Amino acid sequence: MTATKPTIVLVHGAFADSSSWTGVVSKLREQGYPVVAAANPLRGVESDAAYVADVVNGVDGPVVLAGHSYGGVLISRAAAETPNVRALVYIAAFQPDNGESVFELSGRFPGGKLGPDTTNVLVAQGNPELSIKPEDFAEVFAADVPAETAAVMAVTQRPVAEQALGAAFDGVPAWTKLPSWALIANHDNAIPAAAQEFMAKRASSEITRIDASHAVSVSQPGAVADVIVAAATHAA
């Protein structure tokens, strides 16, 4: 199996964990793909990307690297250090260029509901980290997810260090050198669809658009898996 199909490495974003890929993992495994869902530290772009690169470098053979949300920043950085990556997949994700940050890109286009009014700030060991207020989580992050599932996601969300979202991307992003695919969530209240569209077109990504919230990997895992498989088929 591993000799004929690339390994899919999945990188979750802020306010989530690897369990957000559960449905996608099942769909990919049904089609015979080996899968690794990396545990994103959510502490800072450079350190998080280095962790992802270490995970990828530990895989034998070719890899398709897929990132959701802030995970898109990390795959854009990590793939520069991982020669076995054959394709990049952005799932409702950031595709930054040199000098751009998550905060800057998400605020460049109207429509986003993630901001000071919908987030809590906790200062941990002197460093502020952000989480989405539980009462706002469904609307901002998971509007098309069943209410009880969204409530559980709100309680179990992983906070992200504020510096991770505010840091400027440093270097040449991997999407300038590798083929990429992008799934744009039309009803995303965390990253405006217009921002996703701008970034995907700039990167010359193969674009798929669907009506979904930011939590598209939870609400529509089959559609997410289809985009990843398209990239993996090209990589193979």
Helices and strands as residue ranges (DSSP letters): E 7-11, G 18-21, H 22-30, E 35-38, H 45-57, E 63-69, H 71-78, G 79-81, E 85-93, H 102-107, E 119-124, E 127-132, H 134-141, H 147-156, E 160-161, H 162-166, G 174-176, E 180-185, H 193-202, E 206-210, H 216-219, H 221-235
